[in-house]
Amino acid sequence: MANDGLPILLNLYEPAPNPVLVVGDSGVGKTSLMHTLARASELVQDPSDIQFGVITDNPEEWQAMEASPGSLGIWPAKHPSSRDFIQRIADWGRQYKHGRQIIVLFLDDLSSIINNSFEIQENIKWLLLNGGENQVWIVASLNVLHAIHMRVWFDLFNTHIFGYIQQPSLAGALIKDNLSDFESLVPGLEFDIKQQGGWLRFWLPAKKPC
């Protein structure tokens, strides 16, 4: 829910916002935000239209998502199977004819994933540049310190979502915007997304009790 009282919506059939990068300090809810997006795939009229896969250094954090009807699997970032899975997604994207099928690839900590091999870098770069028009969405997370040193990758994302960043100078190294105020965000709960009219703050939904 945004501070204008409306929900934040992403139309997966509108490629312009894709790909999406979530940036912030460590432990500020970047993975929780990605979990929320994955759970939302179950709420569409036909859940089979949306499938997702996850590459992460911490598969245990995504274990609950593996039972989702749309899950293609949770892949450890350092395991060779993650390279093969990314290759499969890139090959699928190059086929062009997908009907209403959408695949969302979650890259939980982009910095650790792209360092695994040159092949992974090339496939992810292709997906970042071409995935939107081929019905493959990339949603990645990145620590703000890594984002500064990975500016070339940072700039390949069309949409940037920021979580809490304690030091304004770090945010300033990424964006030249005096209106950003990421140090005032509540860690794990609040995020800012840049829109044409400026920054829009939103809150993650409350988790249902187990």
RAWOUR-V19806 format. One record per pair of residues at least 4 apart in sequence whose C-alpha atoms are under 7 Angstrom apart, sorted by the first residue. I is the first residue (numbers start at 0). J is the second residue. D is the distance in Angstrom with one decimal. If there is no record, write none. Layout:
i: [I | I]
j: [J | J]
d: [D | D]
This chain:
i: [0 | 0 | 0 | 0 | 0 | 0 | 0 | 1 | 1 | 1 | 1 | 1 | 1 | 1 | 2 | 2 | 14 | 14 | 16 | 16 | 17 | 17 | 17 | 17 | 17 | 18 | 18 | 18 | 18 | 18 | 18 | 18 | 19 | 19 | 19 | 19 | 19 | 19 | 19 | 20 | 20 | 20 | 20 | 20 | 20 | 20 | 21 | 21 | 21 | 21 | 21 | 21 | 21 | 22 | 22 | 22 | 22 | 22 | 22 | 22 | 23 | 23 | 23 | 23 | 23 | 23 | 23 | 23 | 24 | 24 | 24 | 24 | 25 | 27 | 27 | 27 | 27 | 28 | 28 | 28 | 28 | 29 | 29 | 30 | 30 | 31 | 32 | 32 | 33 | 34 | 35 | 36 | 40 | 40 | 41 | 42 | 46 | 47 | 48 | 48 | 48 | 49 | 49 | 49 | 49 | 50 | 50 | 50 | 50 | 50 | 50 | 51 | 51 | 51 | 51 | 51 | 51 | 52 | 52 | 52 | 52 | 52 | 52 | 52 | 53 | 53 | 53 | 53 | 53 | 53 | 54 | 54 | 54 | 54 | 54 | 54 | 54 | 54 | 55 | 55 | 55 | 55 | 55 | 55 | 56 | 56 | 58 | 58 | 58 | 58 | 61 | 65 | 65 | 65 | 66 | 74 | 74 | 75 | 76 | 76 | 77 | 79 | 80 | 81 | 82 | 82 | 83 | 84 | 85 | 85 | 86 | 86 | 87 | 88 | 89 | 89 | 89 | 90 | 92 | 92 | 92 | 92 | 95 | 101 | 101 | 102 | 102 | 102 | 103 | 103 | 103 | 104 | 104 | 104 | 105 | 105 | 105 | 106 | 106 | 106 | 107 | 107 | 108 | 108 | 108 | 108 | 109 | 109 | 109 | 109 | 110 | 110 | 110 | 113 | 113 | 115 | 116 | 117 | 118 | 119 | 120 | 121 | 122 | 123 | 124 | 125 | 126 | 127 | 127 | 127 | 129 | 130 | 130 | 130 | 131 | 131 | 141 | 141 | 142 | 143 | 144 | 145 | 146 | 146 | 147 | 147 | 149 | 150 | 151 | 159 | 159 | 160 | 160 | 160 | 161 | 161 | 161 | 162 | 162 | 162 | 162 | 162 | 162 | 163 | 163 | 163 | 163 | 163 | 164 | 164 | 165 | 166 | 167 | 167 | 168 | 169 | 170 | 171 | 184 | 184 | 185 | 188 | 188 | 189 | 189 | 189 | 189 | 190 | 190 | 190 | 191 | 191 | 191 | 191 | 192 | 192 | 192 | 193 | 193 | 193 | 194 | 194]
j: [4 | 5 | 6 | 7 | 201 | 202 | 203 | 5 | 6 | 7 | 199 | 200 | 201 | 202 | 200 | 201 | 131 | 132 | 157 | 158 | 131 | 136 | 137 | 157 | 158 | 127 | 136 | 137 | 138 | 156 | 157 | 158 | 137 | 138 | 139 | 156 | 157 | 158 | 159 | 138 | 139 | 140 | 156 | 158 | 159 | 160 | 29 | 139 | 140 | 141 | 159 | 160 | 161 | 140 | 141 | 142 | 143 | 160 | 161 | 162 | 27 | 141 | 142 | 143 | 161 | 162 | 163 | 164 | 142 | 143 | 163 | 164 | 142 | 162 | 163 | 186 | 187 | 32 | 186 | 187 | 188 | 33 | 140 | 34 | 107 | 35 | 36 | 203 | 37 | 38 | 39 | 40 | 46 | 49 | 46 | 46 | 69 | 69 | 99 | 100 | 101 | 69 | 100 | 101 | 102 | 69 | 70 | 71 | 101 | 102 | 103 | 69 | 70 | 71 | 102 | 103 | 104 | 70 | 71 | 72 | 73 | 103 | 104 | 105 | 72 | 73 | 74 | 104 | 105 | 106 | 73 | 74 | 75 | 76 | 81 | 105 | 106 | 107 | 74 | 75 | 76 | 106 | 107 | 108 | 75 | 76 | 62 | 73 | 74 | 75 | 65 | 70 | 72 | 73 | 70 | 80 | 81 | 81 | 81 | 112 | 115 | 83 | 84 | 85 | 86 | 119 | 87 | 88 | 89 | 122 | 90 | 122 | 91 | 92 | 93 | 122 | 126 | 94 | 130 | 133 | 134 | 135 | 133 | 134 | 135 | 134 | 135 | 136 | 135 | 136 | 137 | 136 | 137 | 138 | 137 | 138 | 139 | 138 | 139 | 140 | 139 | 140 | 112 | 139 | 140 | 141 | 113 | 139 | 140 | 141 | 114 | 141 | 145 | 119 | 120 | 119 | 120 | 121 | 122 | 123 | 124 | 125 | 126 | 127 | 128 | 129 | 130 | 137 | 155 | 156 | 133 | 134 | 135 | 136 | 135 | 136 | 145 | 146 | 146 | 147 | 148 | 149 | 150 | 153 | 172 | 173 | 153 | 154 | 155 | 192 | 193 | 190 | 191 | 192 | 190 | 191 | 192 | 181 | 184 | 186 | 189 | 190 | 191 | 181 | 182 | 184 | 185 | 186 | 181 | 182 | 182 | 182 | 171 | 182 | 172 | 173 | 174 | 175 | 189 | 190 | 189 | 202 | 203 | 200 | 201 | 202 | 203 | 200 | 201 | 202 | 198 | 199 | 200 | 201 | 198 | 199 | 200 | 197 | 198 | 199 | 198 | 199]
d: [6.4 | 5.8 | 4.3 | 6.1 | 5.3 | 5.3 | 6.9 | 5.5 | 5.7 | 6.3 | 6.8 | 5.6 | 3.8 | 6.3 | 5.7 | 5.9 | 4.5 | 5.9 | 5.6 | 5.5 | 5.5 | 6.0 | 6.8 | 5.9 | 6.6 | 6.0 | 6.0 | 4.9 | 6.1 | 5.1 | 5.6 | 6.3 | 6.2 | 4.8 | 6.4 | 5.8 | 6.4 | 4.7 | 5.9 | 5.8 | 4.9 | 5.6 | 6.2 | 6.3 | 5.0 | 6.1 | 6.2 | 6.1 | 4.6 | 6.2 | 6.0 | 4.7 | 5.8 | 6.0 | 5.1 | 5.7 | 5.6 | 6.2 | 4.9 | 6.1 | 6.6 | 7.0 | 5.4 | 5.0 | 5.7 | 4.7 | 5.5 | 5.5 | 5.6 | 5.7 | 6.2 | 5.3 | 6.2 | 6.4 | 6.1 | 4.6 | 4.6 | 6.1 | 6.6 | 4.0 | 6.9 | 6.5 | 6.3 | 6.2 | 6.8 | 6.3 | 6.5 | 6.9 | 6.3 | 6.2 | 6.2 | 6.9 | 6.3 | 6.1 | 5.4 | 6.9 | 6.7 | 6.3 | 6.0 | 4.7 | 6.1 | 6.1 | 6.0 | 4.9 | 5.9 | 4.2 | 5.8 | 6.5 | 6.3 | 4.9 | 6.3 | 6.0 | 5.2 | 5.7 | 5.4 | 4.5 | 5.7 | 6.0 | 4.9 | 5.3 | 6.1 | 6.6 | 5.1 | 6.2 | 6.5 | 4.8 | 6.0 | 6.0 | 4.7 | 6.1 | 6.2 | 4.9 | 5.9 | 5.4 | 6.5 | 6.3 | 5.1 | 6.1 | 6.4 | 5.4 | 4.9 | 6.3 | 4.8 | 6.7 | 5.6 | 5.1 | 6.3 | 6.3 | 6.9 | 6.0 | 6.9 | 5.7 | 6.1 | 6.6 | 6.9 | 6.8 | 5.4 | 6.3 | 5.8 | 5.7 | 6.7 | 6.7 | 6.1 | 6.2 | 6.2 | 6.0 | 6.3 | 6.4 | 6.2 | 7.0 | 6.1 | 6.6 | 6.1 | 6.2 | 6.4 | 6.2 | 6.4 | 6.7 | 6.6 | 5.4 | 6.9 | 6.3 | 5.7 | 5.1 | 6.0 | 6.5 | 4.9 | 6.2 | 5.8 | 4.6 | 5.9 | 6.1 | 5.0 | 6.2 | 6.1 | 4.9 | 5.7 | 6.2 | 4.5 | 6.5 | 5.7 | 5.2 | 6.7 | 6.7 | 4.9 | 5.1 | 6.2 | 6.1 | 6.0 | 5.8 | 6.5 | 6.7 | 6.8 | 6.0 | 5.2 | 7.0 | 6.5 | 6.3 | 6.3 | 6.0 | 6.0 | 6.2 | 6.2 | 6.1 | 6.2 | 5.8 | 4.4 | 6.7 | 6.5 | 7.0 | 6.6 | 6.0 | 4.6 | 6.0 | 5.8 | 6.0 | 6.6 | 6.2 | 6.2 | 6.4 | 6.9 | 6.1 | 6.0 | 6.3 | 6.7 | 6.3 | 6.2 | 6.1 | 6.8 | 6.3 | 6.8 | 6.6 | 5.7 | 4.6 | 5.5 | 5.2 | 6.4 | 6.6 | 6.8 | 6.9 | 6.6 | 4.7 | 6.6 | 5.2 | 5.5 | 5.1 | 6.6 | 5.4 | 5.3 | 5.0 | 4.8 | 6.8 | 6.1 | 6.7 | 6.2 | 7.0 | 6.2 | 5.8 | 5.4 | 6.6 | 5.2 | 5.6 | 5.5 | 6.9 | 5.7 | 4.7 | 6.6 | 5.7 | 5.5 | 6.5 | 6.1 | 5.5 | 4.4 | 6.4 | 5.7 | 5.3 | 6.5 | 5.8 | 4.6 | 6.3 | 5.9 | 6.8]
